[in-house]
Amino acid sequence: MPIGTVEFDLSMVNPDTGEYLTARAYTVEGVNNVDGTPRELSIGQLVMAICLQRATALEASIIELMETMNQTSAQLELMTQIETDILDGGANMDNINTSHVTYEGRNYNFRDFLVDVVRMDAASVPTGFVSASDSDFLTALEAKMDEMNSFSQKTMIELQSLTSKRDQAYDMISNVLKSLNTVQVGIVNNY
């Protein structure tokens, strides 16, 4: 967000010294008047604009992370279902009629789900009937689930950090508004 500075004369005279009082106005790229010219902002408005832009960007990141976490949670739930089916009597990995899961509105046989959606190595996901005796595959499945759980935990920490930063940006906006209000009340009371 490029920021430019414009100084202008308020044409007010300090009653004690007789000097002109000046103030600074700031322009921010993307903050324009109706006619398209850059809008001049006071320092308080500038701080609020920057904080609001930061809070909005953080909010977008938070939403993106939450969507990622929801997808990971849904995939983990389906992987647990696949593991349970295999342990409870076996499953035909590439037959959608006997063994399938529904993810994001689409039915997948177990093998396609694990390879195409979860991105397990195709060589480690067997075809045909798999039972509890296939310990190599079950170990690979559990390793992938552990990896996804670890990713979820890291994502949760990042989400908490972003949420805290967003809240700080909103707190700063609130504090600036309070300060501006205090200044305005002081000016009104002095007249």
Phi, psi and omega in degrees: 000094177296138181239130175248159180240134176235125177258137180221158182267125178279352182057035175251143181253132176290121184297334182278319187252342182080005180275154174288138174270135177238160177220163178253141172239146183243147175243141181237132179301131179094351177253100187238159171285174180301324182280001177094353179284151179299135180277134178277134182238146171285171180298322178296315178296322179298312180300317179296319180297316180294316180296321180293320177297318178296315180298321180294317178295319178295321178299319179296319178295321179298315180298318179298316179295321179296321177296319177298316179296320178298318179296316180297318179296318179296319179295318178297320179298317180289325176295322176296320177298317179298314179299317179298316179300317180295315181290331182276002179153358177099165181210146175271105192297329185244024177245108184290339181285331182252332183220106178213161174230155178249122180229125181051044174080007181236139176275135177233141166288164187303316184296313180298321179298312183293324182277312187277323184264309184279342178068037172287153178297125183301329181290336182269352180256114184286164172255167178075202185280132178235135179237182181296343180283349179275074186292330179297314180293316180297324177295317178296320179296315180294324178296319179294321178295320177297319178299317180291324176296319177297317177299318179298320179294318178295320179295321178297319178296316178297321179296317178297321179295314179296321179297318178297316179296321178297316179298322177297320179296317178293323177297320180296318177301314180299317180294321178296316178299318178298317180296316179298319179296319179298317179297315181297318178296319178297320179294317180297318181292335180281343180268000000 
